[in-house]
Amino acid sequence: MARKLKMGMVGGGRDAFIGAVHRMAAWLDGKIDLVAGAFSTNAEKSRLSGEDLGLDPKRVYPDYETMAKTEAGLPKDQRIDFVSIVTPNNAHFPVAKTFLEAGFNIVSDKPMTFDLAEAIELRGLVKKTGKVFALTHNYTGYPMVKEAREMVRKGELGKILKVVAEYPQGWLIQPSDSWRTDPNKSGASCAVGDIGTHAENLGRYITGLEIEELCAEFTTFVPGRRLEDDANMLIRYRGGAKGVLYASQISVGEENNINIRVYGTKASLEWHQEHPNELTVKYQDAPRRIFRRGNPYVSDVAKKFTRLPSGHPEAFIEAFANIYLEAARAIEAEVAGKPIPSDIDFPNVDDGVTGMAFIATAVKSAKNGAVWTKFER
């Protein structure tokens, strides 16, 4: 494409962590410029956020409805090509719906919507409009996660028997006024909705396994909190594999330790997000092997998403940027009226629906006393 894509943003104003991450990731490869936004439900905060970012004041809007209508009315070569949604969960669906109906492509933070019903409706809108929808399950962007997926696809682990995915954090051990603990903004779940969905998505991305049923136990350890801050579950996958998933935000001393272990009949693998440049592969009758990002022995897929030579670590922003890089490829094709490349690799609206179904099923199981519950689809 002869020009950069024009990005708009909804949410992510002053003091918003994830908005800044999205902006850095979108900017990293030089394919995207942020040109417009409605950065807060507070019009003054939105204006000041736009000022911080050096945007044209005319393209900084008091609300997303005004933004969608005004941008859609601009000449095609001036309007945004897509919008990035970085609001609390309860706003994801109405914002996405508004911009899809106005003719724009979408990149959205996860979980995709407030509940499963919204997710199903949003999937219908994406299919109807034909627009690109990318969901930032950013851990799938790491080169060594992609290497793990390639190993499974090539049969190097044999038949998958067990998947153990963990996402422990400790930041909610104290009472907090975070919107993530507010069911009116977060939805029916805190720990599972916020980070458990990442663990589920990571396991499904690497193994390709689909959940058949699960048994979930939710606990709210901090008095007065309205949603769970710890969740443990057993999983039965289609085809007979078993799984264990643990998501916790009261695990004192843990920072952002999402990790996964996949056990097959021939070998197993292990990956930790806090040490993302290494993938460990283990064997029953041979020494374990450590694969490192940036080396010539990794797969072509892992090489494709690697920016720096070996020994120069790549981490969170680069992985996030890989989602934007692939979304940009799809959006460039859509804007040019060309078919979207078949090898596009980013989480899409179907992954979003699966994520919301995972939350709904886990919540249902937990509410019914941690009973085995068929996966809602």
PyMOL commands that set and color helices and strands:
alter all, ss='L'
color gray80, all
select helices_A, chain A and resi 17-27+43-52+57-59+64-72+89-101+116-129+138-141+143-153+179-181+183-186+191-207+300-304+316-335+349-367
alter helices_A, ss='H'
color red, helices_A
select strands_A, chain A and resi 5-11+32-38+82-86+105-108+133-135+160-168+211-219+230-237+242-248+259-264+267-272+278-283+289-292+373-374
alter strands_A, ss='S'
color yellow, strands_A
deselect
rebuild
show_as cartoon
